[in-house]
Amino acid sequence: MKKNKILILLVIGLSLGSCVQTDDEVFSPEPTVNGGEKSITAICAVTATTRTSLNASMNVVWTQNDEIRLFGTSTPNGAVYTTAANSARTAVFDPVDASVDDAIRYAIYPASAASGSQLEGTTLAVDFSALAGQKWMGAFNADSEISSLPMAAASDGEAFSFKNLCGGVRIQLTDYQLMGISVKSVAVRGNDGELVSGIADVNAADGIVSLRKSSTPSAAVTALVTCDTSVPLSADNNPSAHTDFVLFLPAVNYTKGLTFVITDAAGRIYEQATPGAFTIEAGVVKPMELLPITLYYGKVNCYRTASAGTLEIDVTPYYSLAGDYTYENRLRVNINGELVDKAVSATVLWTQTNSSSSGDVLSAIPALEGTTLKVPVSGVKGNALVAIRDASGKNVWSFHIWVTEASDLTYINEERGTFKMMDRNLGATSVTPKDQNAYGVWYQWGRKDPFPRPLDIVRSSATTVDNKELTANATTSAEVGTVSYTISNPDIRIFSANDWHNEWRNNGLWGNSDGLTKNVKTVYDPCPEGYCVPDQNCYQGFTFTSKTECDNNYGHLFVIDGSQTSYFPTGGYLDKGANKIAYQEYRGYQWTSNPGTTGAYYFYYNNANLNFTGMDRASAASVRCVRME
């Protein structure tokens, strides 16, 4: 005859990976607590991540009215056991009605998860529906609600060792742009039609879960975390800060991967699929890679043309979750699949005509037609900055219109091999030495929009020219020094002692966060389609020609492939914290995509030196675009 008193030992743990360090402590079960004739004793191990619930000291405890359902061959429909103990690691469980006295018994916690189940061999149907009603938790602590996650156990003796049937993922989201994004829910579904929150078949002997499938993958039941109030994402301007969402799933190998669906308070939907198979490990919460939410419009920021006509620019609202801020061109839609955040009007922020030309760069006011911006171009050489706006009149994105002919030149150096770069600086309308139209426009490092340069400056003996800037400025602050501010104020240069990006530095805005040699086009890249900001190795191998040549040409004719030359003007730069143009026609400054520890690297040249050095990112300098490989 089987003993009526049995011991149930919960040895399952949940680990939060890098978020919370957990060390499970192994110990012997406590003595049996006397109960009724058919009582069983259950013990929770001392570990911060076992369940059914947690006390203030992060010890795992039983909670009053916890229920376990036991099964045996003579009791295939199971019997419920419950406890009156509360906040205790050891508790007496009494049968509510019948008891189970078979030689081998199987148990499911909570009892409600197997209320309609019938034992078939060692298999039980377990209900994971509670996973469709999870509440938000950003961290695992004493307040975490984990009591509904199913566990299973089998025993031929007096001790039951439970195995967790669930594991989890920790979604890490950041609103690094500071767009005010708050999350309302996070859902996940299996890509092969798995019913991740429905009924699943569980081998109670070994804890192996077999998910059932929907006839159509799109109809698969999802696991869902909802927030009672929307949860704001990281809002301290730190590009690496994040808000976490812990989501529990059945512990299986999802062979076709998982898709996560994030809904924000504004109704936008963001989807992220795993790149392939994804395994949820029982008792482990796996952190995923940081997902930065990037909101942007269109597919490129600069449009170049050499002739009159109408440019048709895509201004569709998109989003990206790419860690390197690259274009993914995912439509920004709501739960009904309707496009949201569409711009409603367009405006011209500034235009500048080539000093050798007359007339306007634009022949008429740009017009917005649906998700297409139509920009009439006169054919007169020059530059313009056109913004699109929402219903409140706020700029939501902007586009640089560059009217000039341009061609690619072949470069050869030891570090990069053979590659192509434009024959002129970004915004330049000439390649003639000593012509100020060849100097191009200025960029603060990491920003996508240009600042025009005065075309009437005479070389100054003082090497600096004050109060000649053509656009307005603001001083960096918690409100001003953000990506969102630069998007809504693309024509405002931000003064700062170092970086226009207040407090925190974002090394990835121009696609080279680790400082390696690579060409990545981000949504903030200022170059035309097919080009990007060059890494510093694009400027390796240049040789100094002559001091006289540099002085006479206001720049260098560098040999770029062994024989062919390209003109690099000494165009100076805009001071980081003042309305001042420095060293125009004395020194050249070409931004690279390489970030430095505090500033960013640029290619520097004058009539005596060529080198790479760092400059504060609030300074504004030239860019020459490299053809993407």
N, C-alpha and C positions, 0 to 999 in steps of 0.2 A: 504494500500500500504506500502510495506517495506521501511524503510528509506534507502536512497542511501549511506549514510555515516555510516560505521560500524567500530568498534574498535577491533583490533586484539592484544591480549595480550599474549606474550610469557612468560609462567611461568615455563617452563621446565628448569631443571638444570642438569649438569653433575658433579659428585663428583669423585675425584681421591682417595677416601679412605684415607689410611695412607700417601699417597704421598703428597697431597696438601689439606690443610684444607680450606673448602669453607662454608661460611655462607650466604645463600640466604636471601636477604632483600626484605620484602613484602611492597609494597607501592601502592598508588592509581595511576591509569592511568593518564597520562598528558592530557591536553586539546586537543580537536580535532584540527588538523591542516587543514585549508581550502584548498581544492583542487578542482578538476573538479566536475561536477554534479554527476558522478558515482563513485567518489573516496571513498576509505576506508582508515582508519588510523590504522597503526600498531605500537605498542609500545613494546620495549624490556625492561624487568625488569632489575634493577640494580643488577647484580650478575655476579661473575667472570666466571661462568660456563654455562650460558645460551648462545644461539647463535642467530644470524647467524655467526657473527664473533666478534673478540675481538679487542679493541683498546689497546694502550700502557699502559693504567691504568687498564686493565683487566675488563673494562666495556663492556657490550654486546651492539653491535650496528648493525643497518641495513647497508648493503652495496649497493652501486648503482647497479641497474639492478637486485636486488633480485626479484624473482618471486614466487607468490603463485597461486595455482589453486583452484578455488572455484567450488563447485558442488551443485546442487539442483535437485528436481524431474523434474522440467521443463528444466533443463540444465544438463542432466545426463553425458554428455561428458566433462563438465567443461568449465571454462573460466579463462584465465590468467590475473593476476593483477601484475603490476610491479611498482617499485619506482625509482625515480631519486635522492633520498637522499643518502648521503654517510656519514658513521661514525656517524650516529645519532640514538639515542634510540627511537625517534618518527619520523615516516616517512609516507608520503602520498603515497598510492598505487592507481594507476589508471588502469582501465581495458584496456587491449591491444586492444581488439575488443568488444565482448559482455560483459554484466554484468550479475550477478546472483542475482535475486530479490525474491527468494522463502522464505517462512516463516521460514523454517529450512535449514540451509546451512552447507556444510562440506568443509573443506579446507585441502590441502596437501602442505607442504613445503618440498623441492623445487618443483616448478611446473613441472619440467622435470621428477620427479619421478612418476607422474601420467598422463603423456602425452597421454598414450593409454588407460586410464582407463575409465570405465563407471559405474556410480553409480547404485548399485543393493541393494535396501533397504538402509542400512547404510554402506554397504561394498564397498570398493574400492580396485582395484589391484594396489599395490604400488611396484615400481621397486627399489630393494636394490642393483642393480648391482654396484653402486659406492663403495660398501664395498669390491669389488674384486680389487680395484685400490687404496687402501689407501697408504699414504706415512708415512714413519717412524716418530714417535714422541716418545721421551723418557720421556717427561714431558708435563704437560698441562699448557700452558702459552699463551701470546698474539700472538705468532706465530703459534699456533695450527690451523690446517685446519679441521674445523668441519662443514663447510657449506653444505656438501653433505648428511649429516645424515637426513633421513626423519622424519617429524613430522606430526601430524594430529590434527584437531580441529573440533568442531561442535558448532553451536550457533543458538538460536532462537531469539537472540536480536542483540545488537550492538557490543558486545565484544566476541572475539574468544580467548579461552584459549587453547593453543597448548600443546599437550602431545608428548614427545619424543618417538619415536618408536624403538630407539636403546639404548643399554648400552654398556659396554665394559669390557675388561679384561686387566690387566697390567701384562705381562709376565716378570718375573725377572730372568735374566740369569747371571751366573758368570763363568769366566774362571780362577778359583782359582789356577789351576795348572800352569798358565801362559804359555799356549801352543800357544799363538798368534791367538786365534780364533776370527774371525770377522763374523758377521751375515749379510747375504744378503737379506733374506726374512723370514717372519713368516706367515704361513697360518693356518687356522682352519676350520674344517668341523664338521658337526653334525654326530654322530655315527648311527643315525637312518635314514640317507638319506636325511636330511633336506637341502633344497636349500637356504643356509644362505645368499647368495648374489644374488639371482634371484628375480623373481616376488613372492610377498607374498600377502595374503588377509588381509586387515586391516579393522576392524570395526571402522570407523571414529568417531562414537559416544562415544566410550570408549577407543580407542587407543589400543585395543587388536590385536596382530599380530598372524596370523595363517600361518605357513610356509607350502609351498608345498613340496612334496617329490619326489626324484628321484626313478625310478623303481629299481635301484641297488644302495645300500648305497655308494659303491666306486665311483660312478659317481656324487655324490652330489657336487654342486657348493660350492666352498670355499670362505671365506673371506681372504683377503691377504694384508699384509703390505710388501712393498718393500722399499729398501734403495737405494737411488741414488748412493751412494758409500757405500761399506760394512762398518758396524758399529763395531768397536773393542769392545770386552767385557772388563769388569773391568780388569785393568792391573796394579794395585798398590800393588799386593801381599796380599791384604786383603781378607781373605776367605769369609767375609760377604758382601763385596762390590758387586754391581751388576749393570748391564745395563738393562734398561727397554724398553719394546715395548708395546705401547698401541694399542689395536685392538678392533674395534667396530663391534658389531653383533646385529641382531634383538633381541628385548627384549622378550624372551620366555623361558619356562622351557624345556631344552633339556633332555628329559627323559632317553635317553641312553648315555648322556654325550657328550663331545667334544674331538676331537683329534687335537693337535697342531703339526704342521710340521715346523721345523726350518731348514733352509738351510744356511750353512756357505760359506765363500768366496772360500774355497777349494772344494766345491761341496758335502760335507758330509751332510747327512740328519739325523736329530734327531727328534724322535716322542715321544710325551707325551700325554696320554689319561687321562681324569679325571676319578676318581675311580667310578663314578656313575653319577646320574642325576646332571645337572649343570644349575642353573638359572641365566640368564642375566637380571638384573633389569634395567628398563627404567631410563635413566638419571644418572646411577651410573657406575663408572669404578671400578671393583673389582680387588684388587691385589691378584695374586696367590702366592703360596709358592715359595720360592727361588729354582731355578733349577740349581744346580752346574753341569757343563758339565765335566765328568770324562772320559778321554781316557785311555784305558789300553789294555793289551793283555793277553789271556789265562784265566783260571778259578781258578788258585791258584798260589802262588809264591814259594812254597817249595815242593819238591818232595823227599820222603824218600823211600829208598829201602835197603834191607839187602843182596842182592845177585847180582851176575853178570848178565848182560843182557842189553837190550836197552830200555831206558825210552822213551816213546812217549808222548810228551808234546804238548797240544793244545796252539798254539800261534796265534789264530784268533784275529784280531783287533775288539775290542768291545768298547761300550761306556755305560755310566750309567748317569742317571739324578737323582739318589737317593740322598736325602738330607744327608744321613748318609754314602755315598760313598760305599754302598754295591754292590756286584756283581749282575748285572741284565742280563749280557750276551746278550746285544742287538748288533746285527751285525752292524759294521760300513760300511755303503753303501752310494752310490751316488743316484741321482734321478732316474737312470736306474736300481737300485737294484744291482749294481756291488760292490763287496767288494773292499774297498779302504784301503790305508795305510798298505798294507801287507809288512812284513819284507822280506828281500832278502838274508840275510846271518846270520851266527852265529859265535860267538867267545867265547873263554874261558878267563875270566878276572882273575881268580886265582883258584888254587887248594891247598888243604892241606891234607896230609896223616896223619892218626893216628900215634903218635910217636912210637907205638909198632909194627907198620907194615912197610912194604916196598912196593915199586911200586907206580904206579899212580892210583888215584881214577877213572879217565876216561881212558878207553882203546883205544880210538881214538877221533879224532876231531868231535864234534857234527855237524850234517848236518841238513839243513832246506829243507823239502820237502812240498811245498805248505804251508799249515797252521799247519804243524806238525813239531816240533823240535825233532829230534832223537838224544838222548844222550847215547853213549855206556859207560856202567859202568863196571869196572873191578871186582868189588866185594871187593876191598881193602877199609877198613874203612876210612872215611874222609869226607871232604866237598869240594864243588866247586861252583863257581858262573859263570853262562853262560849267555851271552847277545845275543839278536837278534838285527839286524841292518837294517837301510834303505839303499837306494841306495847311499847315501852320506857317509855312514860309521858311522852314528850316532847311538848310542844305543837307542832303542825305548822301550825296556823292558828287564828284566833279571829274572833269575830263580836260586834259591838255590838248589843244589843237595846235599842231605844228605844221606850218606851211613853208615848205622848202623842198628842193631836190636833195637827194642824199644817196650815197652808195656805200657798199661794203669794201673794206680793204683787207687784204690777207696779211696776217701777222705770223711770224715764226720766232719762237724762242725755245730754249732748252726746257724750261719748266712746263710749258703748256703745249708744245708742239706747234701744229698749224691750226689757226683759228681765224675768225673774222670779227672785225669791229667796224663801227660806223666811221665815216671819213670826217666826222665833225662832232663837236659837243652837242649834247641834247639841247634843243632850242636854238642852235646856231643856224643862221641863214646864209652863211658864207664860209669858205675855207681859205680866203685870201689873207695872207699874213698882214698884221697890223690893222686889220679891219675889225672894229668892235662888233660887227654883226657876226663875227666868227667865234665870239666868246661864249655864247649860249646863255642859258638861264641858270639860276642857282637853286640848290636843294639843301634843306636841313637833312642830316643823315637819318634815314629810315622813313622819311615822309614821301608821299607819292605825288605831291603837287609842287609846281615850280614857283619861283619868285622872279619877276622880270628884272633885268639890270638896266640902268640908265645907259643910253647909247651916245651920250654927248660929253662924257668925261674926258678931260685932257689930262694926260699923265702928270701927276703931281710930284713935286720934289720932296714933299713931306711923306710920301708913300701911303698916306691915308686920305680919304675924302669923307667928310662928314655930311650928314643930312641930305643924302642924295637917294635914299631908298625909296622905291616906288610903291610899296605896300605898307599897310599898317602893322603894328606889332603889339604884343602883350607879354607880360612877365609870367613865367611859369608859376604854377600853384597847384594845389590839389584839384582844382576845377579846370585850370587851363592846360596843365601838362599831361594830357591824356590823349589816347588815340581818338576817342569820340570827339574831343574838341577839335582836333586837326581835321576830322572829316567834315564837321559842320562849319569850320572856319578855315578853309584851305588857303585863303589869301592872307592869313594872319601869321607873321613870323613870331615865334615864341622866344623871348629873351631868357637866358639862363646863365648861371655861372659855369655850367658844364653841359648837361643833357636837357633838351627841351622836355623830355619825358620825366615828369616830376617824381622824385624820390627813387623810383625803381628804373632800371634800364632793361629794355627789351632788345636782345641781340639778334632776334630773328626777323625783324621787319623787312630786311632786304635779302632774306633767304640764306644767310650764311652764319647761323648762330654759333656754330662750333669753330668758325674761322678757317675751315678747310677750303681747298680749291674745288669749287663746284659752282655750277650755274643753276640756280633755282629762281623761278619767277613767282614772287608772292603777289598777293592782292594789293600790296603797297608799292610794287615795283613801278618806277616812273617811265620805263622805256616802252616803245611801241611793241606791237605783237611780234613775237619771234626773237625778241631781244631782252636782256636783263642787265642789271648793274654788274660790272665785272668784279671778279676777285682780284687780289693784288698781283697774282702771278701773270695777269695779262700785261702788266707793265714791266716785267722783267726783261733784261737784255738790252734795254735802250742804252745808247752811249752818248755821252756829252759831245756836242759838235764844236761850237766855239762861242765864246763870250760875246764877240762882236755880232755874230748872227742872231743870238738871243736878244741883244739890245736893239738891233736894227729891226727885227721882225716882231718884237714884243711877244716872243715865244720861240719854240724850237721846231725845226723840221727833223723829227726823229726818223731814223732808218728803221723800218719795221719788219722787213723780210730779207735783209741783206743788201737791197738796192732801193726799193721804193720808200718814199718818205710820206709822213703825215704831219700836218701842222697842229701843234699843241700850244695854244696861246697862254701867255702869262696873265690870266684873267682875274687874279686875286680872289678874295673871298669876302663874305659878309661877316662882320664881327658877331660873336655869340651873344653879346649883351648890350649892344649899342647900335644906333642908326649910323653905321660907319662901314665904308668899303675900304678894305685893307689890301695894299700891295698890288693894286691893279696895274698891269703892264710892267710889273717887277718880278712877280712870282706866280707860278701855276699850281693849282690845287685840284686834283681829280679824285673824287670819292671812290672808294672800293666798297665791296659788300662785306669786308672783313671787320668785325667789331673788335675793339680793344677792351682792356680791363675797365677803363672809364669812358674813353672816347671811341673813335673809330679810325681806321687806317685810310690814308690817302697817299696818292703818288704826288710827290713834291719835286719841283724843278725851278731853278732860276738860272742866272748867267754863270753860275759857278758850281752848282751841285744838283745831283739827282738822288733821291732816296725815298724811303717809305717811313712815315712817322704817323703819330696819332694826333687827332684834333678833336676838341669837344664837339659833341653832336649837335649842339645848338648853333654852331657856325654853319654857314651856307656856302657850298662850293659847287663846282661843275661836276657833271656826270657824262661819261662817254659810254655808250651802250655796246655790249658784246653780243654777237649772234649766238643764240643758244644751240648747243650741239644736239 
